[in-house]
Amino acid sequence: MSEDSLVEQVVPLLQPRMKTTLVDRDDELQQLVKNLDATTRIAIDAERASGFRYGQKAYLIQIAIEKVGIYLVDTTIDFESTLLFNFKELVSEKTWIIHAASQDIPCLAEYDLSPSSILDTELAGRILGLPKVSLGTMCEELLKLGLSKEHSAVDWSARPLPANWLNYAALDVDVLFDLWEAIENKLREANKYEYATQEFHHLTLPIEKPEKLDRWRSITGIHELKQARALTVIRSLWEAREKLAKEKDVAPGRLIPDLSLVAVVKAEPKSKSELASLRAFTGRASRSYLDLWWAAYEHGMQTRELVEIKAPSSGIPNHRNWPSKFPEANIRLQWMRVLLKDLSETALIPVENLMSPEIVRRICFSPPERSTEGLESAVRSFGARSWQANLVVPLFVEALAKDQLPPTNEEASA
């Protein structure tokens, strides 16, 4: 069959196949609560306003109940408190069919929603070894349905929400029941259903992530600033922008782009008027909050508390430095990369899903007891699942016994 005929099989899904209700009144939420009480699983998704608002709040939550309908819950509405409590309690009792759960779980948790169990179609696609796991691509490949994605990056905090946006949002959950059915069959055929089950359970576990230190160091273009004073100034400007963004509930980059902050530091303006005259100093808040930026700039230039040029390490050394500083650890890491690549190609599972790169580096840098039992205990303590340990621990045993780097492609073919 030609590629053109395969493409012709994909049917555009232009409208939801189930009745869709925008839930922005108490009576509509009451009906949703009633229907939730009569089901055990739902399809769910959330829309944020990334790039427009500060933080990752969910402004619309899509819930589909099979053979009943789709409900688009407007989270900006002040619903009656008892009704809202019942809604959140019922949703959290259900099994969620969701695509890319790790992206939506945080914003749904902010709304006091957390799943009792999860069926993640995107993660299942990775375990199956599908080359592309976006919702649109998987629907085309497995369901022969085409989804439009033109509204994926719009400002979902805007009100009223246009009808075509709501249509787009509804379609994202309309397909999930069918998609999960197709994926479940493939998981069982590939003997990977248990792998997926363990991964889904892991998604429901509470994980305390420490707050990322020195978030300002992720500013785009910061690599151009080499001196401690320049880095101190950019930190001061970043902190001022962060505070204002939070107060105004606006994405920081919409106030002042990262590159504009870097341009200010490189220009070293000598006065507020000189700062105002910089063409590279752009952004909607660049002139309206000029006093704020100048005060932050002056503080960064005058403070004696300079930041460290290199970010302080909170764990093992950066693996890029291992070849020169930790050659034995580097040998182990390079062997693991070769072995994991081979296993990935055989098992049809991406390397990063076979074992977290962080766990791989931690074991290679500071190996525990090198027995199978000791290594299995170590990787499990770091969060690896049983199926991952079963597949990857034998590779660790092999890699930790090596004392020479693996051969290059040229050496291997010689």
MARKE-291532 format. One record per residue: residue in one letter; x, y, z of N, C-alpha, C in turn. Coordinates in steps of 0.02 Angstrom, whole numbers, padded with zeros to 5 digits, always signed. Layout:
# MARKE-291532
AXYZXYZXYZ
...
# end
This chain:
# MARKE-291532
M+00043-00060+00000+00000+00000+00000+00044+00062+00000
S+00029+00111-00043+00071+00170-00048+00061+00216+00011
E+00111+00260+00021+00107+00309+00075+00047+00355+00066
D+00032+00372+00003-00025+00417-00011-00090+00385+00011
S-00097+00319+00000-00160+00286+00018-00167+00282+00093
L-00111+00275+00129-00114+00275+00202-00137+00342+00228
V-00111+00396+00197-00130+00462+00218-00204+00473+00206
E-00230+00446+00152-00301+00456+00135-00347+00423+00187
Q-00321+00373+00223-00362+00339+00272-00376+00381+00334
V-00334+00432+00346-00343+00474+00405-00402+00521+00394
V-00451+00516+00437-00511+00557+00432-00507+00615+00482
P-00511+00677+00459-00509+00733+00506-00568+00731+00555
L-00554+00737+00619-00607+00740+00669-00618+00814+00685
L-00671+00841+00658-00682+00913+00662-00727+00933+00720
Q-00769+00888+00743-00815+00902+00797-00814+00845+00847
P-00825+00859+00912-00829+00805+00961-00886+00757+00944
R-00876+00694+00958-00927+00644+00943-00977+00636+01000
M-00961+00665+01058-01007+00663+01115-01033+00733+01129
K-01090+00737+01161-01118+00801+01181-01068+00838+01225
T-01058+00902+01212-01009+00941+01249-01043+00999+01286
T-01024+01006+01350-01054+01058+01393-00999+01100+01424
L-01004+01166+01417-00959+01212+01452-00987+01220+01523
V-00950+01200+01572-00973+01202+01641-00951+01268+01673
D-00997+01316+01673-00982+01381+01705-01040+01404+01749
R-01084+01356+01766-01139+01370+01813-01145+01312+01862
D-01174+01326+01920-01180+01274+01971-01224+01216+01947
D-01277+01230+01910-01320+01176+01889-01285+01128+01841
E-01240+01156+01800-01202+01114+01754-01151+01071+01792
L-01119+01102+01843-01073+01063+01883-01110+01009+01922
Q-01170+01024+01944-01211+00974+01979-01225+00914+01935
Q-01240+00926+01872-01253+00871+01826-01189+00830+01815
L-01133+00864+01810-01069+00829+01802-01056+00785+01863
V-01066+00812+01923-01056+00773+01984-01100+00710+01984
K-01161+00717+01962-01207+00660+01959-01181+00607+01912
N-01156+00627+01855-01131+00579+01806-01065+00549+01829
L-01023+00588+01863-00960+00561+01889-00973+00506+01941
D-01025+00515+01979-01041+00467+02032-01060+00398+02003
A-01077+00396+01939-01101+00334+01909-01049+00301+01864
T-00986+00325+01867-00934+00296+01824-00871+00282+01864
T-00827+00242+01835-00765+00224+01870-00703+00254+01838
R-00710+00276+01775-00652+00306+01743-00673+00363+01698
I-00627+00409+01688-00640+00468+01647-00580+00481+01602
A-00591+00517+01549-00536+00546+01509-00529+00618+01532
I-00468+00641+01540-00457+00707+01569-00398+00742+01537
D-00403+00808+01534-00350+00850+01506-00357+00918+01539
A-00307+00960+01531-00309+01028+01559-00275+01076+01511
E-00299+01137+01511-00270+01190+01470-00244+01245+01515
R-00180+01263+01504-00148+01316+01543-00139+01378+01500
A-00108+01428+01528-00094+01489+01490-00019+01502+01491
S+00019+01450+01477+00092+01456+01477+00114+01509+01427
G+00160+01550+01448+00183+01605+01405+00141+01667+01410
F+00084+01663+01446+00041+01721+01455+00034+01738+01529
R+00026+01688+01572+00016+01699+01643+00074+01672+01684
Y+00080+01697+01745+00132+01672+01790+00109+01604+01817
G+00155+01556+01820+00137+01491+01847+00104+01447+01795
Q+00078+01390+01819+00051+01338+01774-00021+01320+01793
K-00061+01369+01811-00129+01357+01831-00170+01328+01773
A-00216+01283+01789-00263+01256+01740-00323+01304+01735
Y-00336+01330+01675-00392+01376+01665-00453+01341+01636
L-00442+01281+01610-00498+01241+01584-00480+01167+01595
I-00527+01129+01623-00517+01058+01634-00569+01020+01593
Q-00544+00977+01548-00589+00938+01506-00598+00869+01536
I-00660+00848+01543-00676+00782+01570-00727+00749+01524
A-00710+00689+01501-00755+00650+01460-00778+00589+01498
I-00841+00575+01497-00870+00515+01527-00898+00473+01470
E-00872+00413+01464-00888+00371+01406-00963+00361+01399
K-00988+00371+01338-01058+00362+01321-01105+00412+01356
V-01076+00463+01387-01116+00514+01421-01104+00583+01391
G-01043+00606+01392-01030+00672+01365-00963+00700+01387
I-00948+00759+01361-00887+00795+01376-00905+00858+01414
Y-00868+00871+01468-00881+00930+01509-00817+00971+01513
L-00823+01035+01495-00767+01082+01496-00776+01128+01557
V-00738+01115+01609-00748+01150+01673-00706+01214+01675
D-00740+01270+01680-00707+01335+01684-00683+01347+01756
T-00618+01343+01767-00592+01348+01836-00590+01419+01862
T-00608+01468+01822-00610+01537+01846-00677+01553+01880
I-00725+01507+01877-00791+01518+01906-00790+01503+01981
D-00824+01544+02019-00830+01534+02091-00891+01490+02105
F-00881+01424+02097-00936+01377+02107-00955+01372+02182
E-01016+01349+02195-01038+01338+02264-00990+01288+02297
S-00968+01303+02358-00911+01268+02389-00924+01193+02399
T-00982+01174+02424-00996+01103+02435-00998+01065+02369
L-01027+01095+02319-01031+01065+02253-00961+01055+02224
L-00920+01106+02232-00852+01102+02206-00812+01048+02243
F-00821+01044+02309-00787+00992+02348-00807+00923+02324
N-00871+00912+02312-00894+00847+02288-00865+00831+02220
F-00862+00881+02177-00832+00871+02111-00759+00848+02116
K-00721+00884+02157-00650+00867+02163-00640+00798+02194
E-00682+00781+02243-00676+00716+02276-00692+00660+02227
L-00744+00668+02188-00763+00616+02140-00711+00608+02085
V-00686+00663+02058-00636+00658+02005-00574+00622+02031
S-00554+00636+02092-00494+00606+02120-00503+00532+02136
E-00564+00508+02138-00577+00437+02150-00573+00395+02087
K-00573+00428+02029-00579+00392+01966-00511+00372+01938
T-00514+00323+01892-00456+00309+01849-00455+00360+01793
W-00397+00391+01783-00391+00442+01732-00359+00412+01669
I-00390+00421+01613-00357+00411+01548-00333+00480+01527
I-00268+00486+01518-00238+00551+01508-00179+00544+01460
H-00163+00596+01424-00106+00594+01378-00051+00639+01407
A+00008+00610+01420+00065+00646+01449+00046+00672+01518
A+00033+00626+01563+00010+00644+01630+00058+00690+01667
S+00123+00680+01658+00171+00720+01696+00165+00794+01681
Q+00137+00811+01623+00129+00882+01605+00068+00913+01640
D+00016+00873+01651-00046+00901+01677-00057+00887+01751
I-00026+00836+01779-00036+00820+01849-00021+00879+01895
P+00034+00917+01885+00048+00973+01930-00007+01026+01931
C-00032+01046+01872-00083+01098+01871-00150+01073+01896
L-00165+01009+01886-00226+00980+01913-00221+00973+01989
A-00161+00959+02013-00151+00954+02086-00162+01022+02119
E-00144+01076+02083-00156+01144+02110-00231+01156+02119
Y-00272+01121+02080-00345+01127+02085-00373+01072+02131
D-00329+01040+02169-00348+00987+02217-00376+00925+02183
L-00350+00909+02124-00369+00849+02089-00309+00802+02084
S-00317+00740+02106-00263+00691+02100-00295+00623+02087
P-00265+00583+02043-00298+00520+02021-00286+00463+02070
S-00334+00417+02073-00323+00356+02111-00281+00308+02069
S-00290+00310+02003-00249+00271+01957-00249+00306+01890
I-00199+00289+01849-00188+00324+01785-00177+00274+01729
L-00203+00292+01670-00187+00258+01607-00161+00312+01560
D-00096+00315+01552-00064+00370+01514-00048+00347+01444
T-00085+00374+01395-00077+00352+01326-00009+00371+01297
E+00017+00429+01317+00082+00451+01291+00138+00406+01317
L+00138+00393+01382+00189+00351+01413+00184+00280+01385
A+00124+00255+01375+00115+00189+01346+00144+00186+01276
G+00136+00241+01238+00165+00244+01172+00240+00239+01173
R+00271+00270+01223+00344+00265+01230+00365+00193+01245
I+00329+00161+01290+00346+00092+01308+00338+00046+01249
L+00289+00062+01206+00280+00022+01145+00334+00036+01092
G+00373+00089+01102+00425+00106+01054+00399+00143+00993
L+00341+00176+00999+00315+00214+00943+00362+00272+00928
P+00377+00286+00865+00426+00339+00848+00403+00408+00868
K+00337+00421+00866+00310+00486+00886+00251+00475+00932
V+00250+00512+00987+00197+00498+01038+00154+00559+01053
S+00153+00608+01009+00106+00663+01019+00035+00636+01010
L-00013+00670+01041-00082+00646+01036-00106+00644+00964
G-00090+00696+00926-00112+00698+00857-00084+00641+00816
T-00018+00629+00823+00014+00576+00784-00012+00508+00803
M-00021+00495+00868-00045+00430+00890-00117+00417+00867
C-00157+00470+00866-00226+00462+00841-00226+00445+00766
E-00181+00477+00729-00176+00462+00658-00154+00390+00646
E-00102+00369+00683-00073+00304+00672-00119+00247+00696
L-00150+00256+00754-00187+00201+00785-00263+00204+00772
L-00290+00264+00763-00362+00271+00755-00381+00296+00685
K-00331+00319+00647-00344+00349+00581-00389+00410+00587
L-00380+00447+00641-00417+00509+00651-00368+00567+00654
G-00384+00622+00621-00341+00680+00620-00366+00733+00668
L-00321+00758+00712-00339+00810+00760-00304+00875+00741
S-00340+00929+00742-00310+00995+00730-00279+01020+00794
K-00218+01051+00789-00184+01074+00850-00169+01149+00848
E-00209+01186+00809-00191+01257+00799-00203+01300+00860
H-00239+01275+00911-00252+01316+00971-00213+01292+01032
S-00160+01254+01021-00123+01226+01077-00085+01278+01118
A-00069+01335+01088-00028+01385+01123-00065+01451+01133
V-00130+01449+01138-00168+01511+01147-00173+01528+01222
D-00198+01587+01237-00206+01610+01306-00272+01584+01334
W-00268+01528+01370-00328+01497+01396-00357+01533+01456
S-00323+01585+01479-00352+01626+01533-00400+01678+01506
A-00402+01687+01440-00448+01736+01410-00520+01715+01419
R-00563+01764+01429-00634+01751+01436-00672+01805+01398
P-00726+01787+01361-00752+01720+01352-00708+01678+01305
L-00711+01613+01312-00673+01568+01269-00709+01560+01202
P-00675+01571+01147-00706+01563+01081-00730+01491+01070
A-00782+01485+01029-00812+01419+01016-00762+01371+00985
N-00719+01395+00940-00671+01350+00908-00618+01326+00957
W-00601+01366+01008-00555+01343+01060-00588+01287+01101
L-00650+01297+01119-00685+01246+01158-00692+01181+01118
N-00703+01187+01055-00707+01129+01011-00641+01091+01011
Y-00586+01128+01006-00519+01099+01008-00508+01062+01074
A-00527+01095+01129-00516+01066+01195-00556+01002+01204
A-00617+01001+01178-00659+00942+01185-00631+00882+01146
L-00603+00895+01087-00577+00841+01046-00519+00804+01081
D-00481+00840+01122-00424+00809+01156-00444+00753+01203
V-00504+00756+01231-00527+00702+01274-00575+00655+01238
D-00606+00679+01185-00653+00638+01146-00620+00574+01122
V-00556+00578+01103-00521+00521+01072-00489+00473+01122
L-00485+00492+01186-00443+00455+01232-00468+00385+01248
F-00533+00374+01251-00558+00307+01265-00539+00259+01208
D-00549+00281+01147-00531+00239+01089-00456+00228+01086
L-00418+00281+01100-00345+00276+01096-00319+00227+01148
W-00345+00231+01209-00322+00185+01260-00339+00112+01241
E-00397+00100+01214-00415+00032+01194-00366+00005+01143
A-00347+00046+01095-00300+00024+01044-00231+00012+01074
I-00211+00056+01120-00145+00049+01150-00142-00011+01197
E-00196-00021+01235-00197-00078+01280-00188-00144+01242
N-00221-00150+01186-00213-00210+01146-00141-00220+01123
K-00109-00166+01102-00040-00170+01079+00008-00186+01137
L-00005-00159+01196+00037-00174+01254+00034-00248+01270
R-00026-00276+01267-00033-00348+01283+00000-00390+01229
E-00008-00371+01166+00023-00409+01112+00099-00408+01118
A+00127-00352+01142+00200-00345+01148+00226-00369+01215
N+00183-00397+01257+00203-00420+01324+00233-00363+01365
K+00204-00303+01357+00229-00244+01394+00175-00214+01439
Y+00120-00249+01447+00066-00220+01487+00088-00211+01559
E+00126-00258+01586+00149-00252+01655+00198-00194+01662
Y+00240-00183+01612+00285-00125+01613+00244-00061+01621
A+00192-00055+01579+00151+00005+01580+00115+00012+01647
T+00090-00044+01673+00055-00041+01737+00099-00014+01793
Q+00161-00036+01795+00208-00011+01846+00223+00063+01836
E+00229+00084+01773+00242+00154+01760+00183+00197+01780
F+00123+00175+01766+00063+00213+01783+00057+00219+01859
H+00071+00165+01894+00067+00169+01968+00118+00218+01994
H+00176+00220+01964+00229+00266+01987+00206+00339+01980
L+00166+00353+01929+00142+00421+01919+00096+00444+01975
T+00065+00398+02009+00018+00417+02063+00052+00426+02130
L+00116+00408+02135+00151+00413+02198+00170+00485+02213
P+00164+00508+02275+00186+00576+02291+00261+00581+02288
I+00286+00629+02250+00358+00639+02243+00373+00711+02262
E+00414+00719+02312+00433+00786+02334+00496+00808+02296
K+00485+00854+02250+00541+00881+02212+00568+00943+02247
P+00632+00943+02265+00659+01003+02296+00657+01062+02248
E+00645+01120+02275+00641+01180+02232+00708+01190+02198
K+00705+01202+02133+00766+01212+02095+00803+01274+02118
L+00867+01264+02135+00908+01320+02158+00931+01362+02098
D+00941+01426+02111+00970+01471+02060+00932+01466+01994
R+00866+01473+01996+00826+01469+01934+00846+01523+01884
W+00875+01577+01909+00895+01632+01866+00950+01610+01817
R+00986+01557+01834+01040+01535+01790+01014+01503+01725
S+00948+01492+01720+00920+01465+01659+00900+01519+01609
I+00916+01582+01623+00901+01637+01577+00933+01624+01509
T+00894+01632+01457+00921+01625+01389+00975+01678+01376
G+01032+01656+01352+01087+01702+01336+01134+01716+01394
I+01123+01685+01452+01165+01699+01510+01237+01675+01499
H+01247+01629+01452+01314+01604+01439+01361+01659+01414
E+01333+01715+01391+01374+01771+01367+01404+01812+01425
L+01379+01801+01485+01402+01838+01543+01453+01795+01581
K+01515+01818+01584+01569+01776+01610+01592+01797+01680
Q+01578+01859+01701+01606+01885+01763+01554+01881+01820
A+01580+01876+01881+01536+01870+01940+01491+01931+01947
R+01518+01991+01933+01478+02052+01939+01420+02051+01889
A+01435+02032+01827+01382+02029+01777+01328+01979+01796
L+01348+01923+01823+01299+01872+01844+01259+01897+01904
T+01291+01936+01947+01255+01964+02005+01202+02013+01982
V+01218+02052+01931+01170+02101+01904+01111+02065+01871
I+01125+02014+01832+01071+01979+01798+01026+01945+01848
R+01055+01920+01902+01013+01890+01954+00968+01942+01986
S+00994+02002+01999+00954+02055+02029+00896+02075+01983
L+00910+02081+01918+00857+02098+01870+00806+02042+01865
W+00829+01980+01866+00784+01922+01862+00738+01921+01923
E+00765+01933+01982+00725+01933+02042+00672+01987+02041
A+00689+02046+02016+00640+02100+02011+00585+02082+01962
R+00605+02053+01906+00555+02033+01856+00510+01977+01883
E+00539+01930+01919+00500+01875+01946+00448+01900+01996
K+00468+01946+02038+00421+01974+02088+00364+02011+02055
L+00379+02051+02004+00328+02089+01969+00282+02042+01930
A+00311+01991+01899+00271+01943+01860+00221+01907+01905
K+00243+01889+01964+00198+01855+02011+00143+01901+02034
E+00159+01964+02048+00109+02012+02070+00057+02025+02016
K+00080+02030+01954+00036+02046+01898+00004+01984+01865
D+00026+01925+01886+00004+01862+01855+00015+01865+01780
V+00078+01879+01762+00098+01883+01692+00162+01842+01684
A+00168+01806+01629+00229+01768+01616+00288+01817+01615
P+00342+01801+01651+00399+01847+01656+00425+01871+01589
G+00429+01826+01540+00456+01845+01475+00414+01894+01437
R+00350+01902+01457+00307+01951+01424+00318+02021+01453
L+00347+02023+01513+00364+02088+01542+00429+02114+01511
I+00481+02074+01517+00546+02089+01487+00575+02023+01463
P+00592+02016+01399+00622+01954+01374+00690+01942+01406
D+00709+01879+01411+00775+01861+01439+00831+01898+01404
L+00829+01898+01338+00885+01928+01300+00891+02003+01313
S+00835+02035+01331+00838+02107+01348+00875+02117+01413
L+00864+02073+01461+00900+02078+01525+00975+02068+01513
V+00992+02019+01473+01063+02007+01457+01093+02068+01422
A+01055+02098+01376+01080+02156+01340+01094+02215+01387
V+01052+02223+01438+01062+02277+01487+01128+02266+01524
V+01139+02206+01546+01201+02191+01584+01262+02203+01540
K+01259+02182+01477+01317+02191+01432+01328+02265+01415
A+01274+02304+01413+01281+02375+01395+01309+02417+01452
E+01300+02396+01513+01324+02432+01573+01303+02506+01571
P+01238+02520+01570+01215+02590+01569+01238+02628+01632
K+01252+02692+01623+01277+02733+01679+01222+02773+01713
S+01163+02774+01685+01108+02812+01715+01041+02781+01694
K+00989+02802+01728+00922+02778+01712+00903+02798+01641
S+00921+02858+01622+00903+02881+01554+00941+02841+01501
E+01002+02822+01518+01041+02781+01471+01010+02712+01465
L+00984+02686+01520+00948+02622+01518+00887+02628+01473
A+00850+02682+01481+00788+02692+01442+00803+02699+01368
S+00862+02722+01351+00879+02734+01281+00904+02671+01245
L+00916+02617+01282+00941+02557+01251+00888+02526+01206
R+00904+02518+01143+00857+02489+01095+00844+02416+01110
A+00894+02382+01137+00887+02311+01151+00846+02298+01214
F+00831+02351+01252+00792+02344+01313+00718+02349+01295
T+00688+02292+01279+00619+02291+01254+00573+02256+01304
G+00510+02253+01285+00461+02220+01328+00407+02268+01350
R+00348+02243+01364+00291+02285+01380+00300+02324+01445
A+00345+02300+01489+00355+02334+01553+00423+02369+01557
S+00457+02373+01500+00525+02400+01502+00527+02474+01521
R+00480+02513+01499+00480+02585+01516+00430+02602+01571
S+00374+02566+01574+00324+02581+01626+00349+02565+01696
Y+00398+02521+01702+00427+02505+01767+00502+02519+01767
L+00520+02573+01734+00591+02590+01727+00625+02598+01795
D+00591+02629+01843+00621+02639+01910+00638+02572+01942
L+00595+02523+01932+00607+02456+01961+00669+02425+01931
W+00675+02428+01865+00733+02396+01832+00797+02432+01851
W+00794+02498+01855+00855+02535+01872+00877+02521+01943
A+00829+02516+01988+00846+02500+02058+00878+02431+02062
A+00850+02383+02025+00878+02315+02026+00947+02314+01995
Y+00956+02353+01942+01022+02356+01910+01074+02386+01957
E+01055+02441+01989+01102+02473+02035+01120+02427+02094
H+01070+02392+02119+01083+02346+02174+01134+02293+02153
G+01124+02265+02093+01170+02214+02069+01240+02241+02058
M+01246+02304+02039+01311+02335+02026+01347+02353+02091
Q+01308+02366+02144+01338+02392+02205+01348+02341+02260
T+01309+02288+02260+01314+02240+02315+01383+02207+02318
R+01405+02192+02378+01469+02157+02387+01460+02082+02387
E+01398+02060+02389+01384+01988+02390+01377+01962+02318
L+01434+01946+02289+01435+01923+02220+01416+01849+02216
V+01382+01830+02163+01365+01760+02154+01425+01722+02129
E+01423+01656+02136+01476+01614+02110+01469+01609+02034
I+01526+01609+02000+01524+01605+01927+01494+01537+01906
K+01513+01484+01939+01485+01419+01924+01432+01402+01976
A+01379+01373+01952+01325+01353+01998+01350+01301+02047
P+01335+01310+02111+01357+01260+02160+01325+01192+02145
S+01365+01139+02152+01341+01072+02138+01299+01046+02195
S+01242+01015+02179+01199+00987+02230+01198+00911+02227
G+01240+00882+02184+01242+00810+02178+01309+00788+02151
I+01308+00736+02108+01371+00712+02079+01397+00763+02029
P+01462+00762+02015+01490+00810+01967+01460+00801+01898
N+01460+00854+01860+01435+00852+01791+01471+00798+01752
H+01433+00754+01719+01464+00698+01684+01508+00719+01626
R+01501+00781+01603+01545+00804+01549+01617+00811+01572
N+01627+00817+01637+01695+00823+01664+01726+00756+01683
W+01687+00703+01677+01713+00638+01699+01773+00613+01660
P+01777+00622+01594+01835+00595+01557+01902+00617+01586
S+01907+00680+01607+01971+00705+01633+01978+00697+01709
K+01922+00704+01745+01927+00705+01818+01908+00639+01851
F+01865+00601+01819+01842+00538+01848+01841+00484+01793
P+01900+00465+01769+01904+00420+01710+01872+00352+01722
E+01877+00324+01783+01847+00259+01795+01771+00262+01791
A+01742+00315+01820+01670+00324+01816+01649+00334+01743
N+01691+00369+01705+01675+00382+01635+01674+00317+01595
I+01721+00272+01610+01721+00207+01575+01655+00171+01587
R+01634+00170+01650+01571+00136+01667+01512+00168+01631
L+01511+00236+01630+01456+00271+01598+01454+00258+01523
Q+01512+00260+01491+01514+00249+01418+01491+00178+01401
W+01509+00129+01442+01486+00061+01429+01411+00056+01438
M+01385+00089+01490+01312+00087+01501+01276+00118+01442
R+01302+00171+01414+01270+00202+01356+01267+00154+01297
V+01322+00118+01285+01324+00069+01231+01274+00013+01244
L+01275-00014+01304+01231-00070+01321+01158-00051+01321
L+01143+00009+01347+01073+00032+01347+01048+00045+01276
K+01091+00070+01233+01071+00082+01164+01053+00016+01130
D+01094-00035+01143+01080-00101+01113+01014-00129+01141
L+01003-00123+01206+00941-00147+01236+00881-00109+01210
S+00889-00044+01202+00835-00002+01176+00813-00025+01107
E+00861-00040+01065+00845-00062+00997+00812-00131+00997
T+00832-00173+01045+00803-00241+01048+00733-00240+01079
A+00726-00202+01134+00663-00201+01171+00613-00152+01142
L+00636-00109+01096+00594-00056+01067+00565-00012+01122
I+00609+00011+01166+00592+00058+01219+00646+00111+01221
P+00628+00176+01222+00679+00228+01224+00726+00219+01283
V+00789+00238+01274+00839+00230+01327+00817+00263+01391
E+00789+00325+01386+00771+00362+01447+00713+00330+01484
N+00674+00287+01449+00621+00251+01483+00644+00184+01512
L+00699+00158+01487+00728+00098+01516+00755+00111+01585
M+00787+00169+01593+00813+00189+01658+00828+00263+01656
S+00809+00298+01709+00822+00370+01713+00896+00384+01704
P+00915+00430+01660+00986+00448+01652+01019+00468+01718
E+00981+00499+01763+01008+00519+01827+01028+00457+01868
I+00986+00405+01868+01003+00344+01904+01064+00311+01873
V+01068+00310+01807+01126+00280+01773+01190+00316+01795
R+01188+00382+01796+01249+00420+01815+01267+00408+01888
R+01217+00406+01931+01231+00396+02003+01263+00328+02015
I+01238+00276+01983+01267+00210+01992+01338+00207+01963
C+01347+00237+01905+01413+00235+01873+01465+00276+01912
F+01444+00330+01941+01492+00373+01977+01512+00341+02044
S+01464+00314+02079+01478+00286+02145+01442+00219+02152
P+01471+00166+02123+01437+00101+02123+01428+00074+02194
P+01369+00046+02208+01359+00013+02272+01392-00056+02269
E+01372-00099+02312+01394-00169+02306+01377-00193+02236
R+01426-00225+02203+01418-00238+02132+01383-00304+02116
S+01353-00334+02164+01314-00395+02150+01247-00375+02119
T+01214-00424+02088+01148-00412+02060+01100-00387+02113
E+01101-00419+02171+01056-00401+02225+01069-00330+02249
G+01134-00313+02258+01151-00247+02282+01132-00192+02233
L+01143-00205+02168+01126-00155+02117+01051-00147+02110
E+01015-00203+02114+00942-00199+02110+00915-00157+02168
S+00940-00169+02227+00918-00131+02285+00933-00057+02276
A+00992-00041+02247+01012+00028+02238+00966+00064+02188
V+00955+00033+02130+00914+00067+02080+00842+00074+02103
R+00817+00025+02141+00749+00030+02168+00745+00086+02219
S+00797+00095+02259+00797+00149+02309+00797+00218+02275
F+00822+00222+02213+00823+00284+02176+00758+00295+02137
G+00712+00246+02139+00648+00256+02106+00635+00213+02045
A+00683+00171+02026+00671+00127+01968+00617+00077+01983
R+00578+00059+01932+00526+00009+01940+00555-00061+01930
S+00517-00112+01952+00541-00182+01949+00560-00202+01878
W+00517-00184+01829+00532-00205+01761+00596-00173+01735
Q+00609-00111+01756+00671-00078+01735+00731-00112+01766
A+00725-00127+01831+00781-00161+01865+00795-00228+01833
N+00744-00266+01817+00753-00332+01787+00791-00328+01721
L+00776-00277+01681+00808-00271+01616+00878-00240+01619
V+00888-00191+01664+00948-00149+01662+01002-00171+01712
V+00984-00200+01768+01035-00220+01817+01088-00266+01786
P+01071-00315+01744+01124-00355+01712+01173-00312+01672
L+01150-00257+01643+01194-00213+01606+01242-00177+01653
F+01216-00157+01712+01260-00126+01761+01315-00175+01783
V+01296-00237+01795+01345-00288+01816+01401-00292+01764
E+01382-00291+01701+01432-00295+01647+01474-00232+01643
A+01442-00175+01645+01478-00111+01638+01526-00098+01695
L+01506-00116+01756+01548-00102+01814+01610-00145+01816
A+01612-00197+01776+01670-00241+01773+01722-00218+01721
K+01705-00168+01682+01749-00145+01629+01804-00099+01655
D+01862-00103+01624+01917-00058+01643+01946-00021+01583
Q+01914-00029+01525+01933+00006+01465+01872+00035+01432
L+01880+00091+01398+01823+00120+01362+01799+00073+01306
P+01735+00075+01290+01711+00032+01235+01742+00054+01170
P+01750+00007+01123+01779+00025+01058+01736+00074+01020
T+01768+00117+00982+01732+00162+00938+01704+00124+00880
N+01661+00156+00840+01632+00123+00782+01687+00098+00735
E+01739+00139+00726+01793+00121+00681+01831+00060+00708
E+01843+00060+00774+01879+00005+00804+01839-00060+00801
A+01772-00053+00812+01729-00111+00813+01725-00144+00744
S+01729-00103+00692+01722-00130+00624+01788-00151+00594
A+01843-00138+00629+01910-00155+00602+01921-00230+00604
# end
